[in-house]
Structures are given as structure tokens and as C-alpha cells.
Amino acid sequence: MWALALGGFGIGTTEFVAMGLLPEIAASVGVSEPTAGHVVSAYAAGVVVGAPLIATIAARVPRRTLLVALMVAFTLGNAATVLAPNYGLLVASRFVAGLPHGAYFGVAALVAAHLAGPGRRAQAVALVMTGLSVANVVGVPAASWLGMALGWRSAFVLVAVIGAATVAALAAWVPSLSIPTTSVRIELGALKSARVWLTLATAVIGFGGVFAVYTYISTTLTDVAGVPKSLVPVALMLFGLGMVAGNMVGGRLADRAVVPAVFATVTALAVLLAVFVAAAHNPYTAFLLVFGLGMGCAAVGPALQVRLMDVAEDAQTLAASLHHAAFNLANAFGAWIGGVVIAAGLGYTAPAAVGVVLALAGVAVFAVSIRGRDWIRS
């Protein structure tokens, strides 16, 4: 389990560290900060493409072998980011680095749920996702500090080292498991379910607002809240601590009742985004709400993950992987819409205002996906 979480730690570090280093990346490759935000979107796009593609093609591959192969690809993709000589190749390298992300988390979630058994599935998934959360407490602030001190490329050197360590840990500690493999036909069968698509849409729309804010959090804190640049890594650490807390709370809520947990956590996210619009103008309240947004974001995850596994029936690998594809499509969508409203001159609090609308829309979409028996099962 901890070997699986180490992979999540590396993935979480590479996914979020670019957001805190956008000003440095933009200056280095000679583009504006909103344009540099496409680096974040490219990684997310890689997750969106790679999750269903790899989960489907590799349906018959033993889970341990697949996990190791995915982390090898992840390590090589991040090494390519370090060596990228210009903006175009940088964007391409981030896309490649994102390809194994969703499939890794999807397979890791299945392994965790298999080991935990009924009644503790969401908490097991949350434990694997703890690596992603801890990345925002330790990995992202450390990589951000390293990137600011030695140049942004050094942050991705650190990520590549974590990836290599994960490969070794998975090979040494993860045993062969009796999780049945499926087939391309069975996995693709999940795409026929309207409830699968609506649950994915809930994730994309509901999460989008958080990433609209977080992508540009560095400039929001320095220019709006008046936070010294040196304290931006502290804010990233607070976001990670919020994610750790959110994972714990979200996992317990989802094991009690999945459907009510989705409604409660996405609605709470809308409230937090609304408060952030005003809170961003003060350094103390801004830091508090950064913690809150991290908690709200992570709390939604376990419930949506288990919900997807339930509605996909036999197509477990694809469903689990699609959750992370949706999460990162929200990342790409949020980074894009945040850049649009900022470029339009609406200011750095505008992404949070848009995020409120998106989160409430996510609640509405999820409501459409519910049937009467879903409440009984939950």
C-alpha cells in the first residue's frame, strides 16, 4: 500500500508543482503566464488521453507488471521535461508525462479496494491517494523551493528521482494479486452507461473551479493578498495539508453513504470558492481558504471514485482510470477558463467566482445521474 502511495507522491508533485512555478517557467521560455498555463493543461490532457487508452489496451496485463511499467513511463516523461529546450517541446513533454497518471491511480485504487474488501473500499482508495495529498504538503513545496532557488527544471529532476524510487519500491514490495484481468470489450462496455458519463461530468465540472483558482495561486497570493513570494510554498503546503484532511474525511463519508457524500462534498466546494473571492484580499484569510480548498477538493475524490466503480460494474479498470482522467480534464478546463477571465481583465479572484458556478453545475449534473435504488445502495 505504501509503495502505491509513493507513486501517488511523485505524480502529485509533478502535477501541482508547475502551478507554483508558472512565473519562472513563463520567463524562462519567453511566454506570458496565461500562455505558460498551457503547460499545466498539456499534462492534464495527457492524463485524459492516457487513462482510458492504457486501461483498455492493458486490460489483460497483470496488475503488478502494469504498475511498474506505468511508473517507468512516468519517470522518462519527467526526465524529458528537464531536457526540453523550448516551449513547444516543454508542452509535449508534459503531455507525455501525464499519459500514465490516470491508469496508475486507477489500477492502484483497484488493488487497494481488493485488499480492503467491502465496507472499507473508499478509505483504502483514500489511503492510496494520501500520496497525492502528502505531495502537496512536502513534495510540491520542496520542489517549488528548489525550482525557485536553482531554476524550475530542478523541480522536475526531483520528480524523476521520486519516479525511479517508486519503480524500485513497486518491484520489491507489491506482490502478484489474484485480481482477474478483463478484456478490451468488457472495459469499453463502461462507456455505454449514461451514469458513468454523468458521474465523469460531475467530476470535470465540479472540480474545474478549484483548478481555475489553484493554477494561478502564486500570483493571486502575491498580487491580491499581498503575500511575499517567499511564502508561496507555505500556501502550497497548506493546500496539501487540506488534501490530507479531506482524504480522511471523504473516505469515511463515502464508506457510510456514497451518494450523499458526493452531494455534500461538491456543495461544500462551491461554498469555499464563494468565500475565497472575498478572502483572497487578506493574507491570513487567503491562507485559511487555501487550506479549505485543498480539503474540499480531496474530500470529493473517494466518493466519486467508488461511485464510478459501482456504476461501471465489470469494467473496473477503465472506470477507476477514468476518474483521474476526469479530474485532470477539470485541471485543463480550469486552467484554461482561469486564464480566460484573467486575460479579460477581471482580476485574479474571478476564477473563484466562476468556480462557484461550476461546482453548483456539478451538483446538478450528479442529481440527474441518480436513480431511486442508488439511495438504497448508498
Disulfide bonds with the S-S distance in Angstrom:
none
